Amino acid sequence: MSKQRYINTKFWHDNYMINKDPIEKLLFLYLLTNQETNILGIYEISIELIAFDTGIDKDMIIKILTRFKEENKIKYENGFIAIKNFTKHQADNPKINQGIISLLRQTPKELIKWVDIDFNRLGIKEDSLYIGLDRTSKDLNYSNPNLNLNPNLNPNSEKDTLPILKQGKEIYK
């Protein structure tokens, strides 16, 4: 599925961006627009892929990501990028909001708390995302809550095996 990210032209004159050097601007823009990003602004990506795509040295990426975290803009934790206030810049419409909710249910809750989601906009309570789920960045092996679980399925049938999310990727037991 094709994704598009629209960047406001004010990006270049934003008070935060004005004082950044070109390599920091490139990395920030990459983190907003790369192929792994989503409408939630929390996604899994490796430092190696960032380095490959941008041409920035891995050590420099880690230094810049540390600065972004200290400045409370972007956090890199356990292989996940979390972009502060990303959802505030997404269109406020039912389809977008439903997509955000769907992604929230697949995301480590520490990162959700860090990015500061506006749950009123989504029409849900934060606690409703975690009912029956143990989803932390230390243990990312949790069942996909978006499945329609049918008790009549034969769990021994390979066809009926339920997908499990591991490190942000869907795998099968």
N, C-alpha and C positions, 0 to 999 in steps of 0.2 A: 504494500500500500504506500502510495506516495504521500509525503508530508511536506508542508510548506511552512516556513517561518517568515513572518514579516517583521522587519526591524525598522523601528521608528527612526527617521533621519535625525532626530534630536539625540540619538545615541552618542554621536560624535561630540556634541556640545554639553552633554550631561556633566554636572559638576564632578562626579566621581571619575568619569572617563577622561576629562580634560587633563588631569594630572598624571595619567598613566603613560608609561612608555609604550612604544609600538608593539612590543612582544606581549605585553599584558593586555593590550587592546585586542590583539589577534586571538589570544587564548580565551578571553572573555566572550568575544563574538563567536568563536568556535563552539564554546560550551552552550551557547544559546541556539546554535543552528546545526550542529552535527547530526548524522543519521540516527544516532541513538536517542536523541532528545524526544520529549513528549510534551503534551499539554500540561502536565503536572510540574515539570521542571525537576523531577527526581528520577534518575535513570542510572543504570549500570554501564560503566565504561572503564576500560583499563588505561593506565598511564601509557602503556606501549602503543595502544591505538591512537591516543591523543598525540603522542610523539610522531608516529608515522604520518598521521593526517596533516599535522601542522608544521612538521620539520623542526619543532622545538625540542631541545635536549631534555631527557627525562628528569634530570636533576633540576633543571630550570623550571620545568612544569611543577614539580613538587614545591619549589620555593615560592612560585607565584601562587599556587593553590593555598599555601600556608598564609600568604599575605591576604588573599581574598577571604579566607576564613577569619583571620584576625580583624578584618574590616567588616565582617558580618555580611558578606555578599554571596559567597559560594563556599560550600563545604564539600570536601572529598573524604568519604568515610567508608571503609570496607568495600571499596570498589564502586561506590555509588557517588554520583554528583548530585548535590541538592542546591538549587538556585533560589535564594531568598526572593520573595515577592513575585515569582514567575507567574503564578495563576492570576495575580491582579492585572496582568497585562494581556490576559486571554479574554476573548469576547464573552460577555455574560449572557449566554443563551442556553436553553435546556439541553441541546445536544452536547455542547462543550462541557457544561456542568456534569452531565451524566458520564462523559468520558473521564473527567477528573475524578469523580467518585469511583469509577471502575479501577482506575490506576491507584487510588489511595488504598484500596483493599488489597493491593499487591505490594505495598511499600512498607519498609521498616518504619515503625511508629516514631522512633527517635528523630528520623529525618523529617517526618511530617510535622512534628512539634517544632523542629528547628525552622522550617520554612514559613511557619505561621500562616496556615490556610484559613481563609474566611469561610467557616462552616455555615454561617448564616446565609451567605450567597448560595451555597449548595443545597440549603434546605434540610440539612442533616445535623445530627449531633456527633461530635468526634468519637465518643465512646461507642457509637453504633458500629463503627468500623472494626472494632477489636473483639466483638462478642465471639467467644469460642476459638479465638486465634491466639497463638503465641508467636508473634512476629516481631523479632528484634533483629538488629543488624548482626548479632552474634549467632543467631539461629534462624537462617532464612529458609529452612525446609518446612513449608507449610502448605496445606491444601489450598487449591484455588477456590475461593469463595464464590466465584461467578458461575460455578458448575450447577446444573440442574441435577441434583443427586436423586436418582431413581432407585428406591430400595429393591425393585424387581430385577435389577441388573445382576448378572452372575459375576462376582468379583474374580473368579478364576479364569474367566474368558479374557484372552488378550485384547479382543476388540473392545471390551467394556472396562479396561483398565483406566483409572482416573489419572489425569495429568497431575503432577506435583511440581511446584515451583522450586527451583534450586538456583540460588545465585541469580535470580531474575530471569532465568530461562525455563521454559516449560519442558519437562522431561517426563518419561513414563516409568512407573514402578516395574 
